[in-house]
Amino acid sequence: MKKKELKTKSKDELRKILKEDYESLHKLRFDLAFSRLKDTNSIKKLKREIARIKTLLNQK
């Protein structure tokens, strides 16, 4: 999700997205450990999105 899209969300929506992203990151890490993950860059992208959401939550 882009930064502009995230800015329009409420705190509750951001927390929900953050929880979903953490779950996705957990699944990706398991896939990486069992060599099922082809696109390792997706972990990096997801971690950046989590950081963006946390930053916006601290600003609000």
DSSP file (Angstrom, degrees, kcal/mol; ACC not computed):
  #  RESIDUE AA STRUCTURE BP1 BP2  ACC     N-H-->O    O-->H-N    N-H-->O    O-->H-N    TCO  KAPPA ALPHA  PHI   PSI    X-CA   Y-CA   Z-CA
    1    1 A M              0   0    0      0, 0.0     2,-0.1     0, 0.0     0, 0.0   0.000 360.0 360.0 360.0 144.1    0.0    0.0    0.0
    2    2 A K     >  -     0   0    0      1,-0.1     4,-2.0     4,-0.0     5,-0.2  -0.399 360.0-113.4 -83.1 160.8    1.3    3.5   -0.8
    3    3 A K  H  > S+     0   0    0      1,-0.2     4,-2.0     2,-0.2     5,-0.1   0.868 116.0  54.1 -60.7 -39.1    1.9    6.1    1.8
    4    4 A K  H  > S+     0   0    0      1,-0.2     4,-0.9     2,-0.2    -1,-0.2   0.887 108.5  49.3 -64.4 -38.5   -0.9    8.3    0.6
    5    5 A E  H  4 S+     0   0    0      1,-0.2     3,-0.4     2,-0.2     4,-0.4   0.889 110.6  50.6 -67.0 -38.6   -3.4    5.5    0.9
    6    6 A L  H >< S+     0   0    0     -4,-2.0     3,-1.2     1,-0.2    -2,-0.2   0.854 102.4  60.6 -68.8 -34.4   -2.2    4.8    4.4
    7    7 A K  H 3< S+     0   0    0     -4,-2.0    -1,-0.2     1,-0.3    -2,-0.2   0.796 100.3  55.6 -64.3 -27.6   -2.5    8.4    5.5
    8    8 A T  T 3< S+     0   0    0     -4,-0.9    -1,-0.3    -3,-0.4    -2,-0.2   0.594  90.8  95.3 -82.0  -9.5   -6.2    8.4    4.8
    9    9 A K  S <  S-     0   0    0     -3,-1.2     2,-0.1    -4,-0.4    -3,-0.0  -0.455  75.3-119.6 -82.3 153.4   -6.9    5.4    7.0
   10   10 A S     >  -     0   0    0     -2,-0.1     4,-2.3     1,-0.1     5,-0.2  -0.322  31.7-101.1 -81.5 172.3   -8.0    5.7   10.6
   11   11 A K  H  > S+     0   0    0      1,-0.2     4,-2.4     2,-0.2     5,-0.2   0.903 122.9  50.6 -61.9 -41.9   -6.0    4.4   13.6
   12   12 A D  H  > S+     0   0    0      1,-0.2     4,-2.0     2,-0.2    -1,-0.2   0.906 110.6  48.7 -64.3 -41.5   -8.2    1.3   13.9
   13   13 A E  H  > S+     0   0    0      2,-0.2     4,-2.4     1,-0.2    -1,-0.2   0.899 111.1  50.9 -64.6 -40.1   -7.9    0.5   10.2
   14   14 A L  H  X S+     0   0    0     -4,-2.3     4,-2.6     1,-0.2    -2,-0.2   0.899 109.1  50.8 -64.5 -40.2   -4.1    0.9   10.4
   15   15 A R  H  X S+     0   0    0     -4,-2.4     4,-2.2     2,-0.2    -1,-0.2   0.884 110.3  49.9 -64.5 -37.5   -3.9   -1.4   13.4
   16   16 A K  H  X S+     0   0    0     -4,-2.0     4,-2.2     2,-0.2    -2,-0.2   0.927 112.3  46.5 -65.7 -44.8   -5.9   -4.0   11.5
   17   17 A I  H  X S+     0   0    0     -4,-2.4     4,-2.5     1,-0.2    -2,-0.2   0.895 111.1  53.5 -63.3 -40.2   -3.6   -3.7    8.5
   18   18 A L  H  X S+     0   0    0     -4,-2.6     4,-2.2     2,-0.2    -2,-0.2   0.910 108.3  49.2 -62.0 -43.1   -0.6   -4.0   10.8
   19   19 A K  H  X S+     0   0    0     -4,-2.2     4,-1.9     1,-0.2    -1,-0.2   0.916 112.0  48.4 -63.0 -43.5   -1.9   -7.2   12.3
   20   20 A E  H  X S+     0   0    0     -4,-2.2     4,-2.3     1,-0.2    -2,-0.2   0.888 110.5  51.7 -63.5 -39.5   -2.5   -8.7    8.9
   21   21 A D  H  X S+     0   0    0     -4,-2.5     4,-2.6     2,-0.2    -2,-0.2   0.885 107.5  52.0 -66.6 -38.6    1.0   -7.7    7.7
   22   22 A Y  H  X S+     0   0    0     -4,-2.2     4,-2.1     2,-0.2    -1,-0.2   0.898 110.3  49.1 -63.5 -39.4    2.6   -9.3   10.8
   23   23 A E  H  X S+     0   0    0     -4,-1.9     4,-2.0     2,-0.2    -2,-0.2   0.910 111.7  48.6 -65.4 -41.6    0.7  -12.5   10.0
   24   24 A S  H  X S+     0   0    0     -4,-2.3     4,-2.5     2,-0.2    -2,-0.2   0.900 110.3  51.5 -63.9 -40.9    1.8  -12.4    6.4
   25   25 A L  H  X S+     0   0    0     -4,-2.6     4,-2.3     1,-0.2    -1,-0.2   0.898 107.9  52.7 -63.2 -40.3    5.4  -11.7    7.4
   26   26 A H  H  X S+     0   0    0     -4,-2.1     4,-1.8     1,-0.2    -1,-0.2   0.921 110.7  46.9 -60.3 -45.2    5.3  -14.7    9.7
   27   27 A K  H  X S+     0   0    0     -4,-2.0     4,-2.4     1,-0.2    -2,-0.2   0.900 111.2  51.7 -64.3 -41.4    4.1  -17.0    6.9
   28   28 A L  H  X S+     0   0    0     -4,-2.5     4,-2.3     1,-0.2    -1,-0.2   0.886 107.6  52.1 -64.2 -38.5    6.7  -15.6    4.5
   29   29 A R  H  X S+     0   0    0     -4,-2.3     4,-2.1     2,-0.2    -1,-0.2   0.890 109.8  48.9 -66.4 -38.0    9.5  -16.4    7.0
   30   30 A F  H  X S+     0   0    0     -4,-1.8     4,-1.8     2,-0.2    -2,-0.2   0.920 110.9  50.4 -65.3 -42.7    8.3  -19.9    7.4
   31   31 A D  H  <>S+     0   0    0     -4,-2.4     5,-3.2     1,-0.2     6,-1.0   0.889 110.3  50.4 -61.3 -38.7    8.2  -20.3    3.7
   32   32 A L  H ><5S+     0   0    0     -4,-2.3     3,-1.3     4,-0.2    -1,-0.2   0.901 108.4  52.1 -65.2 -40.9   11.7  -19.0    3.5
   33   33 A A  H 3<5S+     0   0    0     -4,-2.1    -1,-0.2     1,-0.3    -2,-0.2   0.844 113.5  43.6 -65.4 -33.0   12.9  -21.4    6.1
   34   34 A F  T 3<5S-     0   0    0     -4,-1.8    -1,-0.3    -5,-0.1    -2,-0.2   0.208 114.8-115.3 -98.7  15.6   11.4  -24.4    4.2
   35   35 A S  T < 5S+     0   0    0     -3,-1.3    -3,-0.2    -5,-0.1    -4,-0.1   0.788  84.1 117.6  58.2  33.3   12.7  -23.1    0.9
   36   36 A R      < +     0   0    0     -5,-3.2     2,-0.6    -6,-0.2    -4,-0.2   0.531  47.0  95.2-100.1  -9.7    9.2  -22.6   -0.6
   37   37 A L        +     0   0    0     -6,-1.0     3,-0.2     1,-0.2    -2,-0.0  -0.728  43.1 175.3 -90.0 122.5    9.6  -18.8   -1.0
   38   38 A K  S    S+     0   0    0     -2,-0.6     2,-1.0     1,-0.2    -1,-0.2   0.851  72.6  54.1 -89.7 -41.0   10.7  -17.8   -4.5
   39   39 A D    >   +     0   0    0      1,-0.2     3,-1.2     2,-0.1     4,-0.3  -0.765  57.8 173.0-100.6  91.3   10.6  -14.0   -4.1
   40   40 A T  T >> S+     0   0    0     -2,-1.0     3,-0.9     1,-0.3     4,-0.8   0.695  72.8  72.4 -71.6 -17.1   12.7  -13.1   -1.1
   41   41 A N  H 3> S+     0   0    0      1,-0.2     4,-2.1     2,-0.2    -1,-0.3   0.723  80.7  73.4 -68.7 -21.0   12.3   -9.4   -1.8
   42   42 A S  H <> S+     0   0    0     -3,-1.2     4,-2.1     1,-0.2    -1,-0.2   0.823  91.5  56.2 -64.9 -30.3    8.6   -9.6   -0.7
   43   43 A I  H <> S+     0   0    0     -3,-0.9     4,-2.3    -4,-0.3    -1,-0.2   0.927 107.4  48.6 -65.0 -44.2    9.9   -9.9    3.0
   44   44 A K  H  X S+     0   0    0     -4,-0.8     4,-1.8     1,-0.2    -2,-0.2   0.912 111.6  49.1 -61.8 -44.0   11.8   -6.6    2.6
   45   45 A K  H  X S+     0   0    0     -4,-2.1     4,-2.0     1,-0.2    -1,-0.2   0.904 111.7  49.0 -63.0 -41.9    8.7   -4.9    1.1
   46   46 A L  H  X S+     0   0    0     -4,-2.1     4,-2.2     1,-0.2    -1,-0.2   0.880 108.8  52.5 -67.7 -38.4    6.4   -6.1    3.8
   47   47 A K  H  X S+     0   0    0     -4,-2.3     4,-2.0     1,-0.2    -1,-0.2   0.870 109.0  50.8 -65.0 -36.0    8.8   -5.0    6.6
   48   48 A R  H  X S+     0   0    0     -4,-1.8     4,-2.2     2,-0.2    -2,-0.2   0.893 109.0  50.6 -67.8 -39.5    9.0   -1.5    5.0
   49   49 A E  H  X S+     0   0    0     -4,-2.0     4,-2.4     2,-0.2    -2,-0.2   0.904 108.9  51.8 -64.7 -40.2    5.2   -1.3    4.9
   50   50 A I  H  X S+     0   0    0     -4,-2.2     4,-2.5     1,-0.2    -1,-0.2   0.911 109.4  50.2 -61.0 -42.4    5.0   -2.3    8.6
   51   51 A A  H  X S+     0   0    0     -4,-2.0     4,-2.2     2,-0.2    -2,-0.2   0.892 109.5  51.3 -63.6 -40.0    7.5    0.4    9.4
   52   52 A R  H  X S+     0   0    0     -4,-2.2     4,-2.3     2,-0.2    -2,-0.2   0.924 111.1  47.7 -62.2 -44.2    5.4    3.0    7.5
   53   53 A I  H  X S+     0   0    0     -4,-2.4     4,-2.4     1,-0.2    -2,-0.2   0.916 111.3  50.1 -65.4 -42.8    2.3    2.0    9.4
   54   54 A K  H  X S+     0   0    0     -4,-2.5     4,-1.9     1,-0.2    -1,-0.2   0.896 110.2  51.3 -62.5 -39.3    4.0    2.1   12.7
   55   55 A T  H  X S+     0   0    0     -4,-2.2     4,-1.6     1,-0.2    -2,-0.2   0.924 110.7  47.7 -62.9 -45.0    5.3    5.6   11.9
   56   56 A L  H  X S+     0   0    0     -4,-2.3     4,-1.6     1,-0.2    -2,-0.2   0.885 109.6  53.3 -65.4 -37.6    1.9    6.8   10.9
   57   57 A L  H  < S+     0   0    0     -4,-2.4    -1,-0.2     1,-0.2    -2,-0.2   0.880 109.0  49.3 -64.5 -36.8    0.4    5.4   14.1
   58   58 A N  H  < S+     0   0    0     -4,-1.9    -1,-0.2     1,-0.2    -2,-0.2   0.810 110.2  51.7 -71.4 -28.6    3.0    7.2   16.2
   59   59 A Q  H  <        0   0    0     -4,-1.6    -1,-0.2     1,-0.2    -2,-0.2   0.781 360.0 360.0 -77.7 -27.4    2.2   10.5   14.4
   60   60 A K     <        0   0    0     -4,-1.6    -1,-0.2    -5,-0.1    -2,-0.2   0.475 360.0 360.0 -84.3 360.0   -1.5   10.3   15.0
